[in-house]
Amino acid sequence: MCGAAAEVDAPNCLYCNARLATIACPSCFGMMFLGSRHCPRCGAHAERAEAKTEDARGFNCPRCRALMEAVAVGTATVRECARCSGLWVAAAIFEEICVDREQQSAALGLPMTKSAPGEVGNAGGHVRYMPCPQCAQLMNRVNFARCSGVVVDVCKGHGTWFDRDELQRVIEFIRAGGMSTARAREIEQLSEERRQLRQEQLAAARDDSRHVFRADESRASIVGSTARELLKLLID
């Protein structure tokens, strides 16, 4: 549009703000330059189209408040913010994406991509809780699968908000076997919690036994003392 130099991963021109790239990969949900036919990351064919949704309401981006547009990327319908490149994905659709990508990874037998471990937190050091585009309630910030390092904003009843490239990083994590690792950690943590609970129950049972034993000793002492006094009274 204006001929200015642009960063290789910039979705918009810094000078004229022309759109340079959009999320068009139906496989990894990576951004692709306009006019590209195949994803430079995974090689999938570009599939992006304007989507018609049953819900005619317009949803504003929770990050920059711009009106989001409904787009179909492959078989998934999402809402995208053209200004900040964030994505709003309904809960049911996100679940389908996760299950589908994990099944793909299992069928191939090897991870399709290798992603570097992410760092949990906010790069700017300031955490901002954003409202759900549908119910306007503040969303929870969640480390996806508790160990991915990708912190997303979740409204339990409606969906998940992904800042730019976060959905792609989640898919990389899933394809690298991250869900199996997360389940193994959950099982290990559950086993440790059960072991600790069992130890606490045994310790409590031992304490109860000591109390019962001491109570029996006290009752025996009282009975013995009463018997001695009664015998002494009879003799006297």
Backbone as CSV, one residue per row, in Angstrom:
resi,resn,N_x,N_y,N_z,CA_x,CA_y,CA_z,C_x,C_y,C_z
1,MET,0.818,-1.213,0.000,0.000,0.000,0.000,0.848,1.257,0.000
2,CYS,1.830,1.296,0.932,2.641,2.513,1.035,4.118,2.262,0.737
3,GLY,4.518,0.996,0.630,5.905,0.691,0.278,6.856,0.686,1.453
4,ALA,6.380,0.910,2.663,7.266,0.954,3.827,7.710,-0.460,4.208
5,ALA,8.853,-0.548,4.857,9.348,-1.844,5.334,8.454,-2.348,6.460
6,ALA,8.307,-3.657,6.540,7.435,-4.249,7.561,8.129,-5.443,8.192
7,GLU,7.852,-5.646,9.472,8.378,-6.815,10.169,7.752,-8.085,9.588
8,VAL,8.498,-9.191,9.650,8.011,-10.428,9.039,6.793,-10.977,9.763
9,ASP,6.620,-10.621,11.037,5.473,-11.135,11.788,4.457,-10.051,12.108
10,ALA,4.529,-8.921,11.415,3.609,-7.815,11.693,2.287,-8.037,10.970
11,PRO,1.170,-8.026,11.686,-0.123,-8.201,11.023,-0.603,-6.940,10.318
12,ASN,-0.071,-5.777,10.729,-0.454,-4.510,10.119,0.781,-3.674,9.837
13,CYS,0.690,-2.815,8.827,1.777,-1.882,8.522,1.827,-0.809,9.605
14,LEU,3.020,-0.551,10.109,3.176,0.436,11.171,2.981,1.866,10.671
15,TYR,2.987,2.062,9.366,2.907,3.413,8.810,1.507,3.748,8.304
16,CYS,0.934,2.860,7.495,-0.396,3.163,6.945,-1.488,2.283,7.544
17,ASN,-1.082,1.351,8.420,-2.013,0.463,9.121,-2.743,-0.509,8.196
18,ALA,-2.224,-0.701,6.988,-2.841,-1.659,6.075,-2.700,-3.071,6.635
19,ARG,-3.690,-3.910,6.388,-3.662,-5.290,6.873,-2.668,-6.095,6.051
20,LEU,-1.760,-6.764,6.731,-0.735,-7.557,6.057,-0.955,-9.050,6.211
21,ALA,-1.446,-9.462,7.353,-1.613,-10.893,7.621,-2.865,-11.129,8.449
22,THR,-3.435,-12.309,8.287,-4.611,-12.705,9.057,-4.450,-14.158,9.488
23,ILE,-5.284,-14.579,10.414,-5.281,-15.978,10.831,-6.070,-16.767,9.792
24,ALA,-5.367,-17.597,9.036,-6.009,-18.322,7.946,-5.634,-19.797,7.899
25,CYS,-4.750,-20.242,8.807,-4.361,-21.651,8.796,-5.364,-22.460,9.611
26,PRO,-6.073,-23.394,8.994,-7.069,-24.181,9.723,-6.449,-25.275,10.590
27,SER,-5.158,-25.483,10.442,-4.497,-26.547,11.192,-3.859,-26.040,12.477
28,CYS,-2.985,-25.024,12.358,-2.292,-24.509,13.546,-2.781,-23.133,13.968
29,PHE,-3.722,-22.548,13.228,-4.269,-21.208,13.504,-3.163,-20.153,13.541
30,GLY,-2.151,-20.355,12.712,-1.089,-19.355,12.591,-1.493,-18.256,11.621
31,MET,-0.812,-17.121,11.722,-1.100,-16.002,10.824,-0.391,-16.212,9.500
32,MET,-1.080,-15.818,8.416,-0.535,-15.953,7.077,-0.652,-14.624,6.352
33,PHE,0.348,-14.313,5.534,0.284,-13.085,4.746,-0.863,-13.168,3.752
34,LEU,-1.495,-12.045,3.510,-2.597,-11.998,2.557,-2.107,-12.468,1.195
35,GLY,-2.847,-13.376,0.600,-2.456,-13.918,-0.696,-1.713,-15.238,-0.609
36,SER,-1.239,-15.607,0.594,-0.538,-16.885,0.753,-1.532,-18.038,0.635
37,ARG,-1.076,-19.120,0.018,-1.950,-20.282,-0.154,-1.682,-21.362,0.882
38,HIS,-0.466,-21.388,1.410,-0.121,-22.426,2.375,0.551,-21.808,3.593
39,CYS,0.290,-22.411,4.749,0.856,-21.915,6.003,2.367,-22.119,6.007
40,PRO,3.149,-21.093,6.307,4.605,-21.240,6.331,5.098,-22.088,7.503
41,ARG,4.222,-22.366,8.492,4.634,-23.135,9.666,4.370,-24.625,9.508
42,CYS,3.150,-24.964,9.058,2.788,-26.386,8.990,2.438,-26.856,7.588
43,GLY,2.343,-25.931,6.630,2.090,-26.318,5.251,0.637,-26.518,4.886
44,ALA,-0.272,-26.318,5.833,-1.697,-26.518,5.542,-2.205,-25.474,4.553
45,HIS,-3.201,-25.856,3.780,-3.803,-24.949,2.809,-4.644,-23.906,3.537
46,ALA,-4.554,-22.675,3.094,-5.299,-21.583,3.731,-6.796,-21.783,3.550
47,GLU,-7.533,-21.622,4.630,-8.990,-21.722,4.587,-9.575,-20.660,5.504
48,ARG,-10.024,-19.602,4.910,-10.608,-18.502,5.690,-11.751,-17.907,4.894
49,ALA,-12.876,-17.680,5.557,-14.033,-17.088,4.898,-14.870,-16.352,5.924
50,GLU,-15.631,-15.418,5.450,-16.565,-14.713,6.336,-17.627,-15.698,6.794
51,ALA,-17.950,-15.660,8.069,-18.890,-16.631,8.624,-20.201,-15.958,8.989
52,LYS,-21.266,-16.704,8.829,-22.579,-16.258,9.267,-22.931,-17.034,10.524
53,THR,-23.251,-16.321,11.575,-23.567,-16.951,12.850,-25.039,-16.755,13.190
54,GLU,-25.560,-17.678,14.004,-26.954,-17.555,14.454,-27.135,-16.358,15.365
55,ASP,-26.076,-16.057,16.122,-26.125,-14.903,17.025,-25.733,-13.660,16.236
56,ALA,-26.678,-12.784,15.987,-26.435,-11.603,15.168,-25.802,-10.465,15.951
57,ARG,-25.635,-10.636,17.255,-25.068,-9.558,18.059,-23.608,-9.319,17.687
58,GLY,-23.190,-8.080,17.756,-21.784,-7.762,17.535,-21.032,-7.826,18.855
59,PHE,-19.890,-8.497,18.872,-19.077,-8.625,20.072,-17.865,-7.711,19.962
60,ASN,-17.619,-6.964,21.030,-16.451,-6.088,21.051,-15.243,-6.814,21.618
61,CYS,-14.091,-6.501,21.091,-12.840,-7.094,21.555,-12.600,-6.696,23.015
62,PRO,-12.323,-7.649,23.894,-12.076,-7.304,25.297,-10.749,-6.597,25.511
63,ARG,-9.876,-6.666,24.523,-8.559,-6.034,24.640,-8.595,-4.578,24.203
64,CYS,-9.138,-4.308,23.002,-9.086,-2.927,22.473,-10.467,-2.357,22.168
65,ARG,-11.533,-3.124,22.468,-12.923,-2.688,22.333,-13.382,-2.499,20.888
66,ALA,-12.580,-2.911,19.911,-13.013,-2.827,18.516,-14.045,-3.929,18.244
67,LEU,-14.889,-3.709,17.246,-15.904,-4.700,16.894,-15.232,-5.883,16.197
68,MET,-15.500,-7.092,16.681,-14.888,-8.280,16.088,-15.755,-8.814,14.961
69,GLU,-15.110,-9.484,14.016,-15.821,-10.080,12.903,-15.799,-11.593,13.024
70,ALA,-16.896,-12.236,12.612,-16.982,-13.692,12.647,-16.350,-14.255,11.383
71,VAL,-15.379,-15.149,11.555,-14.702,-15.755,10.408,-14.658,-17.269,10.599
72,ALA,-14.689,-17.981,9.491,-14.566,-19.435,9.503,-13.158,-19.783,9.066
73,VAL,-12.380,-20.364,9.977,-11.032,-20.828,9.669,-11.101,-22.340,9.629
74,GLY,-11.142,-22.899,8.424,-11.409,-24.323,8.297,-12.843,-24.595,8.731
75,THR,-13.028,-25.535,9.652,-14.365,-25.871,10.144,-14.733,-25.107,11.413
76,ALA,-13.799,-24.332,11.948,-14.029,-23.611,13.210,-14.446,-22.168,12.935
77,THR,-15.524,-21.764,13.557,-15.983,-20.375,13.460,-15.537,-19.627,14.711
78,VAL,-14.782,-18.563,14.509,-14.249,-17.770,15.614,-14.529,-16.307,15.336
79,ARG,-14.289,-15.493,16.340,-14.406,-14.047,16.156,-13.023,-13.428,16.316
80,GLU,-12.667,-12.626,15.336,-11.316,-12.069,15.275,-11.352,-10.544,15.369
81,CYS,-10.393,-9.992,16.096,-10.242,-8.538,16.161,-9.191,-8.126,15.139
82,ALA,-9.581,-7.330,14.159,-8.646,-6.899,13.119,-7.604,-5.926,13.649
83,ARG,-7.884,-5.300,14.791,-6.954,-4.301,15.314,-5.796,-4.936,16.079
84,CYS,-6.092,-5.897,16.972,-5.027,-6.492,17.791,-4.759,-7.954,17.450
85,SER,-5.515,-8.523,16.498,-5.354,-9.905,16.042,-5.676,-10.929,17.125
86,GLY,-6.480,-10.542,18.107,-6.919,-11.491,19.118,-8.079,-12.329,18.606
87,LEU,-8.326,-13.464,19.278,-9.399,-14.375,18.872,-10.308,-14.687,20.049
88,TRP,-11.606,-14.678,19.787,-12.583,-15.138,20.769,-13.150,-16.457,20.253
89,VAL,-12.974,-17.528,21.040,-13.395,-18.867,20.616,-14.402,-19.395,21.626
90,ALA,-15.568,-19.781,21.136,-16.606,-20.330,22.009,-16.113,-21.607,22.672
91,ALA,-16.661,-21.902,23.862,-16.184,-23.033,24.658,-16.270,-24.353,23.896
92,ALA,-17.393,-24.620,23.232,-17.574,-25.886,22.517,-16.611,-26.001,21.352
93,ILE,-16.380,-24.908,20.646,-15.468,-24.934,19.494,-14.033,-25.153,19.948
94,PHE,-13.638,-24.510,21.046,-12.274,-24.696,21.555,-12.051,-26.141,21.992
95,GLU,-13.067,-26.739,22.604,-12.948,-28.143,23.011,-12.758,-29.040,21.793
96,GLU,-13.501,-28.764,20.717,-13.350,-29.542,19.483,-11.956,-29.372,18.896
97,ILE,-11.431,-28.148,18.927,-10.091,-27.897,18.396,-9.053,-28.697,19.170
98,CYS,-9.151,-28.689,20.491,-8.178,-29.399,21.326,-8.244,-30.905,21.085
99,VAL,-9.454,-31.471,21.075,-9.611,-32.911,20.879,-9.098,-33.316,19.503
100,ASP,-9.429,-32.537,18.480,-9.019,-32.854,17.117,-7.500,-32.823,16.970
101,ARG,-6.849,-31.808,17.543,-5.392,-31.701,17.405,-4.681,-32.809,18.181
102,GLU,-5.245,-33.200,19.334,-4.628,-34.284,20.093,-4.784,-35.606,19.355
103,GLN,-5.914,-35.822,18.716,-6.111,-37.043,17.942,-5.172,-37.083,16.738
104,GLN,-4.953,-35.944,16.114,-4.009,-35.880,14.999,-2.609,-36.262,15.455
105,SER,-2.199,-35.715,16.588,-0.869,-36.004,17.119,-0.723,-37.478,17.462
106,ALA,-1.762,-38.074,18.053,-1.715,-39.491,18.412,-1.664,-40.370,17.168
107,ALA,-2.386,-39.980,16.107,-2.405,-40.769,14.878,-1.043,-40.750,14.188
108,LEU,-0.375,-39.600,14.243,0.939,-39.493,13.610,2.014,-40.209,14.422
109,GLY,1.809,-40.300,15.721,2.761,-40.992,16.574,3.912,-40.133,17.038
110,LEU,4.118,-38.993,16.413,5.209,-38.089,16.791,4.675,-36.668,16.829
111,PRO,5.256,-35.809,17.666,4.816,-34.413,17.695,5.030,-33.750,16.340
112,MET,4.057,-32.972,15.908,4.178,-32.273,14.634,5.071,-31.058,14.748
113,THR,5.078,-30.442,15.919,5.895,-29.251,16.132,6.535,-29.328,17.492
114,LYS,7.569,-28.576,17.673,8.229,-28.481,18.962,8.216,-27.034,19.399
115,SER,7.584,-26.769,20.489,7.469,-25.400,20.980,8.338,-25.220,22.202
116,ALA,8.941,-24.060,22.292,9.775,-23.752,23.449,8.896,-23.531,24.655
117,PRO,9.334,-23.947,25.847,8.531,-23.750,27.049,8.187,-22.281,27.239
118,GLY,6.927,-22.015,27.505,6.512,-20.638,27.714,6.714,-20.216,29.147
119,GLU,6.675,-18.935,29.365,6.809,-18.386,30.705,5.463,-17.863,31.147
120,VAL,5.040,-18.308,32.306,3.763,-17.857,32.835,3.910,-16.434,33.339
121,GLY,2.960,-15.607,32.962,3.007,-14.238,33.463,2.713,-13.244,32.362
122,ASN,2.908,-11.979,32.667,2.650,-10.905,31.728,3.955,-10.202,31.433
123,ALA,4.233,-10.031,30.153,5.519,-9.466,29.760,5.727,-8.072,30.331
124,GLY,4.651,-7.304,30.444,4.794,-5.952,30.955,4.763,-5.869,32.465
125,GLY,4.558,-6.994,33.125,4.523,-7.006,34.581,3.195,-6.571,35.160
126,HIS,2.238,-6.189,34.314,0.930,-5.723,34.792,-0.140,-6.672,34.298
127,VAL,-0.903,-7.247,35.209,-1.962,-8.181,34.850,-3.266,-7.420,34.706
128,ARG,-3.922,-7.618,33.582,-5.185,-6.948,33.325,-6.270,-7.997,33.114
129,TYR,-7.288,-7.946,33.952,-8.412,-8.857,33.800,-9.421,-8.230,32.842
130,MET,-9.807,-8.990,31.838,-10.660,-8.459,30.780,-12.078,-9.021,30.880
131,PRO,-13.054,-8.261,30.394,-14.441,-8.725,30.460,-14.758,-9.708,29.338
132,CYS,-15.647,-10.637,29.613,-16.121,-11.556,28.593,-16.914,-10.773,27.545
133,PRO,-16.668,-10.990,26.253,-17.405,-10.254,25.217,-18.905,-10.514,25.243
134,GLN,-19.334,-11.620,25.869,-20.750,-11.959,25.856,-21.488,-11.537,27.120
135,CYS,-20.908,-11.823,28.288,-21.630,-11.517,29.531,-21.036,-10.324,30.283
136,ALA,-19.890,-9.823,29.837,-19.227,-8.649,30.418,-18.636,-8.895,31.804
137,GLN,-18.695,-10.130,32.307,-18.060,-10.449,33.581,-16.558,-10.631,33.379
138,LEU,-15.781,-10.256,34.397,-14.340,-10.399,34.277,-13.967,-11.874,34.152
139,MET,-13.072,-12.158,33.219,-12.664,-13.541,32.971,-11.496,-13.931,33.867
140,ASN,-11.348,-15.238,34.071,-10.233,-15.774,34.853,-9.025,-15.983,33.958
141,ARG,-7.853,-15.692,34.507,-6.606,-15.952,33.777,-6.123,-17.351,34.163
142,VAL,-5.941,-18.205,33.158,-5.646,-19.614,33.398,-4.430,-20.035,32.583
143,ASN,-3.509,-20.716,33.244,-2.395,-21.332,32.550,-2.926,-22.609,31.903
144,PHE,-3.052,-22.632,30.586,-3.675,-23.748,29.895,-3.000,-25.062,30.273
145,ALA,-3.806,-26.028,30.691,-3.351,-27.356,31.134,-2.433,-27.277,32.346
146,ARG,-2.348,-26.104,32.979,-1.571,-25.864,34.192,-0.059,-25.926,34.003
147,CYS,0.383,-26.324,32.814,1.829,-26.450,32.622,2.295,-25.999,31.246
148,SER,1.406,-25.414,30.437,1.782,-25.030,29.073,2.587,-23.735,29.025
149,GLY,2.387,-22.875,30.028,3.018,-21.566,29.991,2.233,-20.550,29.182
150,VAL,1.102,-20.963,28.597,0.253,-20.049,27.827,-0.919,-19.642,28.712
151,VAL,-0.921,-18.398,29.140,-1.967,-17.899,30.034,-3.074,-17.258,29.197
152,VAL,-4.260,-17.833,29.262,-5.387,-17.344,28.473,-6.484,-16.846,29.410
153,ASP,-7.400,-16.080,28.837,-8.516,-15.523,29.606,-9.768,-16.351,29.321
154,VAL,-10.386,-16.878,30.368,-11.472,-17.844,30.206,-12.734,-17.375,30.918
155,CYS,-13.838,-17.424,30.183,-15.169,-17.307,30.778,-15.745,-18.708,30.738
156,LYS,-15.983,-19.292,31.892,-16.371,-20.704,31.960,-17.626,-21.001,31.167
157,GLY,-18.540,-20.073,31.121,-19.797,-20.350,30.448,-19.839,-20.015,28.971
158,HIS,-18.853,-19.232,28.498,-18.975,-18.765,27.117,-17.781,-19.095,26.219
159,GLY,-16.569,-18.879,26.673,-15.450,-19.154,25.781,-14.119,-18.683,26.309
160,THR,-13.140,-18.629,25.410,-11.761,-18.278,25.767,-11.252,-17.198,24.842
161,TRP,-10.556,-16.241,25.435,-9.928,-15.174,24.652,-8.441,-15.475,24.492
162,PHE,-7.978,-15.384,23.244,-6.574,-15.608,22.931,-5.982,-14.337,22.352
163,ASP,-4.958,-13.812,22.995,-4.208,-12.731,22.375,-3.459,-13.287,21.173
164,ARG,-2.883,-12.416,20.412,-2.215,-12.825,19.172,-1.213,-13.962,19.409
165,ASP,-1.306,-15.004,18.604,-0.418,-16.180,18.595,-0.640,-17.131,19.777
166,GLU,-1.526,-16.808,20.720,-1.710,-17.698,21.873,-2.392,-19.006,21.486
167,LEU,-3.388,-18.961,20.607,-4.037,-20.197,20.185,-3.050,-21.077,19.429
168,GLN,-2.211,-20.479,18.610,-1.183,-21.239,17.897,-0.232,-21.921,18.884
169,ARG,0.145,-21.218,19.945,1.040,-21.798,20.953,0.360,-22.932,21.716
170,VAL,-0.936,-22.802,21.973,-1.685,-23.873,22.633,-1.692,-25.122,21.757
171,ILE,-1.924,-24.945,20.452,-1.951,-26.086,19.541,-0.569,-26.736,19.443
172,GLU,0.482,-25.932,19.429,1.839,-26.485,19.433,2.082,-27.314,20.688
173,PHE,1.598,-26.817,21.821,1.737,-27.538,23.081,1.011,-28.884,23.020
174,ILE,-0.209,-28.900,22.482,-0.981,-30.130,22.385,-0.289,-31.124,21.464
175,ARG,0.170,-30.662,20.317,0.803,-31.548,19.344,2.164,-32.058,19.816
176,ALA,2.770,-31.361,20.732,4.043,-31.817,21.277,3.856,-32.793,22.429
177,GLY,2.603,-33.245,22.642,2.325,-34.203,23.706,2.066,-33.578,25.047
178,GLY,1.759,-32.302,25.057,1.576,-31.594,26.318,0.411,-32.085,27.144
179,MET,-0.680,-32.532,26.493,-1.838,-32.978,27.254,-1.535,-34.265,28.009
180,SER,-0.763,-35.166,27.396,-0.365,-36.394,28.090,0.493,-36.066,29.299
181,THR,1.398,-35.107,29.135,2.236,-34.682,30.251,1.388,-34.072,31.358
182,ALA,0.406,-33.262,30.981,-0.470,-32.626,31.970,-1.273,-33.673,32.730
183,ARG,-1.782,-34.683,32.026,-2.549,-35.740,32.695,-1.659,-36.525,33.657
184,ALA,-0.430,-36.817,33.211,0.496,-37.552,34.080,0.780,-36.763,35.353
185,ARG,0.925,-35.451,35.221,1.155,-34.603,36.400,-0.056,-34.593,37.311
186,GLU,-1.252,-34.548,36.715,-2.479,-34.559,37.510,-2.585,-35.865,38.298
187,ILE,-2.279,-36.986,37.630,-2.349,-38.292,38.294,-1.332,-38.365,39.423
188,GLU,-0.123,-37.868,39.158,0.916,-37.882,40.182,0.532,-37.016,41.377
189,GLN,-0.024,-35.838,41.082,-0.447,-34.945,42.155,-1.588,-35.563,42.958
190,LEU,-2.542,-36.212,42.264,-3.660,-36.852,42.947,-3.170,-37.992,43.839
191,SER,-2.207,-38.768,43.344,-1.654,-39.871,44.136,-0.955,-39.339,45.388
192,GLU,-0.227,-38.222,45.223,0.467,-37.628,46.370,-0.538,-37.109,47.392
193,GLU,-1.621,-36.482,46.917,-2.650,-35.985,47.833,-3.319,-37.138,48.579
194,ARG,-3.573,-38.250,47.900,-4.159,-39.410,48.560,-3.209,-39.991,49.603
195,ARG,-1.914,-40.036,49.268,-0.927,-40.560,50.212,-0.875,-39.702,51.471
196,GLN,-0.872,-38.367,51.274,-0.858,-37.469,52.421,-2.122,-37.612,53.255
197,LEU,-3.276,-37.753,52.583,-4.541,-37.927,53.307,-4.526,-39.221,54.110
198,ARG,-3.972,-40.297,53.530,-3.891,-41.574,54.235,-3.007,-41.461,55.470
199,GLN,-1.884,-40.746,55.332,-1.000,-40.548,56.476,-1.690,-39.754,57.573
200,GLU,-2.455,-38.721,57.186,-3.173,-37.923,58.171,-4.232,-38.769,58.879
201,GLN,-4.917,-39.639,58.126,-5.936,-40.500,58.727,-5.309,-41.492,59.702
202,LEU,-4.158,-42.073,59.332,-3.474,-43.006,60.220,-3.001,-42.309,61.486
203,ALA,-2.460,-41.072,61.312,-2.005,-40.309,62.472,-3.177,-39.978,63.392
204,ALA,-4.315,-39.609,62.805,-5.498,-39.305,63.606,-5.999,-40.552,64.327
205,ALA,-5.932,-41.714,63.637,-6.368,-42.966,64.274,-5.469,-43.324,65.449
206,ARG,-4.155,-43.094,65.290,-3.225,-43.370,66.390,-3.507,-42.461,67.579
207,ASP,-3.788,-41.191,67.300,-4.108,-40.243,68.380,-5.380,-40.671,69.104
208,ASP,-6.388,-41.122,68.343,-7.638,-41.575,68.962,-7.391,-42.793,69.841
209,SER,-6.508,-43.699,69.383,-6.197,-44.902,70.166,-5.529,-44.540,71.477
210,ARG,-4.622,-43.565,71.431,-3.951,-43.119,72.666,-4.969,-42.549,73.642
211,HIS,-5.907,-41.740,73.127,-6.916,-41.129,73.990,-7.792,-42.211,74.630
212,VAL,-8.180,-43.217,73.844,-9.016,-44.301,74.375,-8.250,-45.076,75.433
213,PHE,-6.968,-45.359,75.176,-6.148,-46.101,76.130,-6.010,-45.333,77.446
214,ARG,-5.777,-44.033,77.346,-5.645,-43.214,78.548,-6.967,-43.161,79.313
215,ALA,-8.073,-43.083,78.585,-9.383,-43.060,79.243,-9.646,-44.373,79.967
216,ASP,-9.256,-45.498,79.322,-9.429,-46.806,79.967,-8.572,-46.914,81.214
217,GLU,-7.341,-46.386,81.148,-6.465,-46.404,82.320,-7.086,-45.609,83.460
218,SER,-7.665,-44.449,83.131,-8.269,-43.597,84.158,-9.458,-44.294,84.803
219,ARG,-10.299,-44.955,83.969,-11.458,-45.654,84.504,-11.021,-46.836,85.381
220,ALA,-9.993,-47.544,84.950,-9.496,-48.686,85.742,-8.944,-48.216,87.080
221,SER,-8.257,-47.075,87.046,-7.692,-46.531,88.274,-8.787,-46.138,89.251
222,ILE,-9.859,-45.530,88.709,-10.985,-45.112,89.558,-11.680,-46.326,90.157
223,VAL,-11.921,-47.348,89.309,-12.582,-48.560,89.789,-11.749,-49.246,90.862
224,GLY,-10.430,-49.323,90.633,-9.539,-49.947,91.610,-9.526,-49.198,92.924
225,SER,-9.495,-47.883,92.829,-9.489,-47.059,94.034,-10.788,-47.227,94.804
226,THR,-11.915,-47.283,94.123,-13.228,-47.454,94.772,-13.315,-48.814,95.449
227,ALA,-12.796,-49.854,94.784,-12.833,-51.194,95.369,-12.002,-51.270,96.641
228,ARG,-10.850,-50.637,96.631,-9.994,-50.645,97.829,-10.681,-49.946,98.999
229,GLU,-11.304,-48.818,98.675,-11.993,-48.066,99.728,-13.156,-48.890,100.305
230,LEU,-13.914,-49.597,99.441,-15.026,-50.404,99.897,-14.547,-51.576,100.772
231,LEU,-13.421,-52.210,100.354,-12.878,-53.324,101.130,-12.406,-52.844,102.498
232,LYS,-11.742,-51.696,102.520,-11.267,-51.125,103.777,-12.432,-50.829,104.706
233,LEU,-13.548,-50.316,104.146,-14.716,-49.992,104.944,-15.329,-51.253,105.537
234,LEU,-15.381,-52.339,104.777,-15.936,-53.585,105.281,-15.063,-54.187,106.398
235,ILE,-13.736,-54.096,106.204,-12.822,-54.644,107.217,-12.917,-53.853,108.508
236,ASP,-12.938,-52.563,108.386,-13.021,-51.702,109.550,-14.349,-51.904,110.248
